[in-house]
């Protein structure tokens, strides 16, 4: 899929079309559930693509043919199924295998390391799905279970189990990171670029995380006649007035290192 817009791939024998809808920049797919070990390895390799690489959401559709001589359109429903390997935030396939009798096609995005794909094809896909092809080619990558020693079988099984555990742990850690970023990003954005209520809420969240009990004085007293927040921890009581300013802050707002948009929280002990 080389197009920067929506793309499509026609399947053989009028079996249908796979459409690709370009996802927004920054989209990050995840592994689908119930993926075979070989396909899981492909998904993990593709997740290592550079962050700005494009992704497409995939869908399988039939074909409608316009016959000549003014006849009625002829519709062919899609054959086979799209088996997801990576999915987007809505659960739609982003990388998938199209499975039909006698056919197995892998739909992968552009901007991919093709050497890594070929390595996966030889080491994972062919041994799993077409082992006789490797036997006929006398490939060193074929692993015929009938010809292996007990030590070879045990070591190969242990390696497969290790790779499965690593993949599961990686998926868990990736989910933990995504959850942590979803909590931190609004606060970080509010501190760096927010103004007004957004900035006050970000400062409030930071003070709360630091162990302070906070009170929004604008809500308690009404209007803006006072400082923005009252922060209390043990015997320490602080009035916090939150200000934002473009460029460097003035002397009246205190001193601090420059930031993308200078935000200051001036505190007064009480």
C-alpha positions in Angstrom: 0.0 0.0 0.0 2.1 2.9 -1.3 -0.7 5.5 -1.5 -0.8 8.3 1.0 -4.6 8.2 0.7 -7.1 5.2 0.9 -5.8 2.2 -1.0 -7.1 -1.2 -2.2 -5.8 -4.6 -3.2 -7.8 -6.8 -5.6 -7.9 -10.5 -4.6 -7.4 -13.2 -7.3 -10.3 -14.7 -9.2 -12.8 -11.9 -8.4 -12.7 -13.0 -4.7 -13.1 -9.5 -3.4 -11.1 -6.4 -2.5 -9.2 -5.4 0.6 -9.6 -1.7 1.3 -7.2 0.3 3.4 -8.3 3.5 5.2 -5.3 5.7 6.2 -5.2 6.1 10.0 -4.3 9.5 11.6 -0.6 10.2 12.3 0.6 8.8 15.6 -1.8 5.8 15.6 -0.4 2.9 17.5 -1.9 -0.6 16.9 -1.8 -3.5 19.3 -1.6 -7.3 18.9 -4.9 -9.0 18.2 -6.1 -11.8 20.5 -5.8 -15.5 19.6 -2.9 -15.0 17.2 -0.8 -18.0 16.2 2.9 -18.0 17.3 4.2 -17.3 13.8 1.7 -14.4 13.2 2.4 -13.0 16.6 6.1 -12.8 15.7 5.2 -10.9 12.5 3.0 -8.5 14.6 5.9 -7.8 17.0 8.3 -7.1 14.2 5.9 -4.6 12.6 5.3 -2.9 15.9 9.1 -2.0 15.8 8.5 0.2 12.8 9.5 3.9 13.3 6.9 5.9 15.1 5.9 8.1 12.1 5.4 5.1 9.8 1.8 5.0 8.3 -0.9 2.5 9.1 -4.1 1.5 7.3 -7.3 0.1 8.7 -8.3 -2.9 6.6 -11.7 -4.2 5.5 -12.8 -7.0 3.1 -15.4 -6.3 0.5 -17.1 -7.9 -2.5 -17.0 -6.8 -6.1 -19.7 -5.3 -8.3 -19.1 -5.8 -12.1 -20.8 -3.7 -14.8 -21.5 -6.1 -17.7 -21.6 -4.8 -21.3 -24.7 -4.4 -23.4 -26.6 -2.7 -20.7 -27.1 -5.8 -18.5 -27.7 -5.7 -14.8 -24.7 -5.3 -12.4 -23.3 -8.5 -11.2 -22.2 -8.6 -7.5 -19.7 -11.1 -6.1 -19.6 -11.4 -2.3 -16.2 -11.5 -0.7 -14.6 -14.9 -0.2 -12.4 -16.0 2.7 -11.8 -14.0 5.9 -9.4 -11.4 7.2 -7.7 -12.8 10.3 -6.4 -9.9 12.3 -2.8 -9.8 13.6 -2.6 -6.1 14.7 -5.7 -4.0 15.4 -6.4 -0.3 15.8 -8.1 1.4 18.7 -11.6 0.3 17.3 -10.5 -3.3 17.0 -10.3 -3.2 13.2 -7.5 -5.1 11.5 -4.4 -3.1 10.6 -2.2 -6.1 9.7 -4.0 -9.3 8.7 -3.9 -12.6 6.9 -6.5 -13.2 4.2 -7.4 -16.8 4.4 -9.2 -18.7 1.6 -9.0 -22.3 0.3 -5.5 -22.8 -1.0 -4.6 -19.1 -0.3 -2.9 -17.2 2.5 -2.1 -13.6 1.9 -0.5 -11.3 4.4 -1.5 -7.6 4.2 1.2 -5.4 5.7 1.8 -1.6 5.6 4.4 0.3 3.5 7.5 1.7 5.2 8.5 -1.7 6.5 11.9 -3.4 6.7 11.5 -6.0 3.9 14.6 -7.9 5.0 12.9 -8.5 8.4 9.8 -9.7 6.6 11.8 -12.1 4.5 13.5 -13.4 7.6 10.1 -13.9 9.2 8.9 -15.7 6.1 11.7 -18.2 6.1 12.1 -18.7 9.8 8.4 -18.5 10.9 5.8 -18.6 8.2 7.1 -21.4 5.9 8.0 -23.8 8.8 4.5 -23.2 10.3 2.3 -23.2 7.2 4.3 -24.7 4.3 6.9 -27.0 5.9 7.2 -29.2 2.8 8.5 -26.3 0.8 11.5 -26.1 3.1 12.0 -29.8 3.0 12.0 -29.9 -0.8 14.6 -27.0 -0.8 16.6 -28.8 1.9 16.6 -25.6 3.9 18.6 -25.5 7.1 15.5 -23.7 8.6 13.2 -26.7 8.4 12.6 -28.4 11.8 11.2 -31.9 11.1 9.9 -33.1 14.5 10.3 -36.7 13.3 14.1 -36.3 12.8 14.9 -34.3 15.9 16.7 -35.7 19.0 15.1 -35.3 22.4 17.6 -32.6 23.3 16.7 -30.6 20.2 13.0 -30.9 20.8 13.3 -29.9 24.4 15.5 -26.9 23.6 13.2 -25.7 20.8 10.1 -26.0 23.0 11.8 -24.1 25.8 12.8 -21.3 23.3 9.2 -21.1 21.9 7.8 -20.8 25.5 10.3 -18.1 26.3 9.4 -16.1 23.2 5.7 -16.4 24.1 6.3 -15.2 27.6 8.4 -12.3 26.4 5.7 -11.3 23.9 3.0 -11.5 26.6 5.2 -9.4 29.0 5.9 -6.9 26.3 2.2 -6.5 25.5 1.5 -6.0 29.2 4.2 -3.4 29.6 3.0 -1.6 26.5 -0.5 -1.4 27.9 0.8 -0.1 31.2 2.8 2.6 29.4 -0.3 3.6 27.4 -2.4 3.9 30.5 0.3 5.9 32.3 0.7 8.3 29.3 -3.1 8.8 29.1 -3.0 10.0 32.8 0.2 12.1 32.5 -0.3 13.8 29.1 -3.3 16.1 30.1 -1.3 17.3 33.1 1.9 17.8 31.1 0.1 19.6 28.4 -1.8 21.8 30.9 1.4 22.8 32.7 3.3 23.6 29.5 0.7 25.1 27.3 -2.6 25.6 29.2 -4.2 28.8 30.3 -7.0 29.7 32.7 -9.0 26.8 34.1 -6.9 24.2 32.3 -3.6 25.4 33.9 -5.2 25.7 37.4 -6.5 22.1 37.1 -3.0 20.9 36.0 -1.3 22.6 39.0 -4.0 21.2 41.3 -3.3 17.6 40.0 0.4 18.0 40.6 -0.1 19.3 44.2 -2.5 16.5 44.9 0.0 13.9 43.6 2.6 15.5 46.0 0.4 14.8 49.0 -1.4 18.2 49.4 -5.1 18.5 50.1 -6.2 21.3 47.8 -9.2 23.6 47.8 -10.4 25.6 44.7 -10.9 29.0 46.2 -12.6 30.4 43.2 -15.4 27.8 43.7 -15.4 28.3 47.5 -15.4 32.1 47.6 -16.8 32.8 44.1 -15.1 34.8 41.4 -11.4 35.6 41.3 -11.1 37.7 44.5 -8.4 35.5 46.0 -5.6 33.1 45.1 -6.6 30.2 42.9 -5.8 27.3 45.3 -5.4 26.6 49.0 -2.9 23.7 49.5 -2.5 22.0 52.9 -0.1 19.3 54.0 0.4 18.7 57.7 1.2 22.1 59.2 2.1 23.7 55.9 -0.7 25.9 54.3 -0.1 27.6 51.0 -2.1 30.0 48.9 -1.3 29.3 45.3 -1.9 31.8 42.5 -1.5 30.4 39.0 -0.4 32.6 36.2 0.5 32.1 32.6 2.5 34.3 30.3 3.9 34.2 26.8 7.7 34.3 26.7 9.7 35.0 29.9 7.8 35.8 33.1 7.9 39.2 34.7 9.6 39.9 38.0 6.2 40.1 39.7 5.5 36.4 38.9 8.8 35.1 40.5 11.8 33.5 38.9 12.1 30.2 37.2 13.7 28.4 34.2 12.2 29.3 30.8 9.6 26.9 29.4 7.7 26.6 26.1 5.1 28.9 27.6 6.1 30.4 30.9 3.7 29.2 33.6 4.2 30.2 37.3 2.5 29.1 40.4 3.2 31.8 43.1 2.8 30.6 46.6 2.2 32.5 49.8 2.6 30.8 53.2 -0.4 31.2 55.5 
